[in-house]
Amino acid sequence: MSLKLKRNDLRGDWCKLRPVLQKLHHPGCNSSFIMNNMCYGQCMSFFIPRHFTSCAFCTPVSKNVVSVHLKCAGDLKVVKKVSIIQSCSCRPCGNQYI
């Protein structure tokens, strides 16, 4: 089998960490906002019929967990555990990394 691909057809992977404002809510409580991160990018994937499949995706690979206290009716507080993404990378599909 021969592949007719141009050099520009095979661009390198890229996967970036970017900040995002995340809204936290719980019934009966005031909403709160927290700065988190998201992963986005383009990771190389391809399929050759009856020969080979390669799949990669941009995914978080490390995180920290923080506790966020939400104020609720009747002076109650609800604690939400939130995963804050620390780093991202192109990784093989089908696996959970954090």
N, C-alpha and C positions, 0 to 999 in steps of 0.2 A: 504494500500500500504506500502510495506517495502522497504527501500533503503539500498543497500549493498555498502556502501562507506567506504573507509579506512580513517584514520585520515590525511594521507598525501594528500588525494584527496581534502581536504578542507583547503587549505593554506589560510593565511590571505591576505587581500587586501594590495596593496602597490601602491602608486602614488607619483612620485617624480618630482621636479622642476630641470631642467638642463639648463645651458646656451646654446644659439645658436646664431650664427652670421647671421643676417638677411640683405639681400640686398634690398635696396629701389631704385626704378627707376621710371622715368617719361619720355615720349617721348620728345626728344630735350634737355634733362638735363643730367648732370653728375650723375652717380649712386653713392650711398653712402651706407655705412655699419653701422649697429647699433647692439649693443649687446642686445638681447632679451632673453627670456626664453621659454622653451617648457615643456609640461607635458607628462610624459610617465609612464606606469605602468600596473598592472593587477588587475582588480576589479572583484569581484565575480558576476557571472551571471549563471543562470541555468533555465531549463524548465522541468516541469513535465507534461506530456500530460493530458489535461482536469482537471488539479488540480491547478497548480501554475507556474507563470513565475516571475523571478527576473532578473533584468538587471541593471548593474552599469558600469560606465566608468570613466576613469581618465580625469579630465577636469579642466580648470582654474576656480578659484573661486574668485580671486581678481586681479585687474590690476591698472596700472597708465597709463594715456595717455600723450604722449610727442609730441612736434612738432619738426619736422626735416626739415631744409631748404635745398633744392636742388638747386645748381647753374645751370642755364640754358643759352641757347644762348641769346646774346644781353643783358647781365647783368640782365636778369630776374631771379626771384627766385620763386620756387614752394614750398609751405609748405605742408608736409604730416603729418597727425595725425597718430601716431602709438601706439597701445595698448601694453604695457609692462606687461607681466604676472608676478604677484607677488607671487601667491600661487596656489597650485593644491590640489585636493582631489577626492576620489572616491565618485561619486554622482549617484542618480538614472537616468537611461536613459530617454530621451524624454524631458528634461528640459535644458534651456540655463541659465547658471549661471552668466555670465558676458556679 
